[in-house]
Amino acid sequence: MTVIILRLIFLNGDYVVTLNDIARQGANGAAMMPIIQGVGRAAIEISAVLRGAVFRGALGQAGAENVQGEQQQKLDILSDEIFLDEMRSTGFVCAVGSEEQEELLVIDEYSGADYLVLVDPLDGSSNLDIDGPVGTIFSVVKRKTEKSKCPHVSDTLQSGQSVIAAGYVLYGPALMLVCSVGAGVNGYTYNPSDARFELSHPDIRIPETGGYYSVNESNADKWLDNMGANLERLKQETGLGMRYVGAMVADMHRTLLKGGIFLYPADDKNTSGKLRLLYEAIPMGFIMEQAGGKAMSRDIGVLNIEPEALHQRVPVYFGSEKKVNILLGI
């Protein structure tokens, strides 16, 4: 397995900031650094699998459905296994909740550890067959049950206000890890020459002006909550152009860097929304708000929703505060 050098290095007269810098960020950085390092290792391994998938017969459907009734891709399953193994290797994670698994996965040998990780191991996997961008989304919470007891699904049912760290990996032309431990948002790009993630996007803040709106607009006639008319008003008032990849990580990454709004409304088929609260909405909402943006679900902040189930779904509206307010008529 690739060894990642995760430290502050003096190179050619310049300091290169690597993932080790997380330990100095806020009150939770030191505790979260080993887990985020584990995410980094998983990302490198998943990236390598993605690059060689076409030669190994790893593309296409696995022939099974996940808990949401969606066709699993072979790479969904591989990525899920890789992520679980790397969380186990940290020694700090007692259980993993995955979008690909119906039940909470307890790491028996570390069942007394303090933290649980929630993950969408391969967001946007339907893009794989066309070599489109995909990603990984994760968040970390502290267990509520006593350490002497087995971790329970109730440990995961915490609002975004209890999230300690969150982030995403973008598997694009470059491999990027964007994360927050509650002290702002930073982006790290993998440098293959030195086999390490290096700080490339410090203190990411979503622009208040400019940008794009990002949504599958072909479903506008089916949206609930008057979102079709709301989006038309937003377009008229702001002049935003449209960009849409169809992978949440890629679309949210552009929104963070370029500004604008990402939305996934409820519709007459998915009346409660489509995106998973614990695996997508809360982690991305945490990142968006840490970057100075706004994360809403109908009339409530995403981070204020009290989860009721491991695979609960919600509608989402993420972006600059001004754009979200215009969309929702606030």
Summary of the structure (lengths in Angstrom):
residues: 330
radius of gyration: 19.0
end to end distance: 49.9
largest distance: 58.9
contacts: 1183
relative contact order: 0.13
helix: 36%
strand: 28%
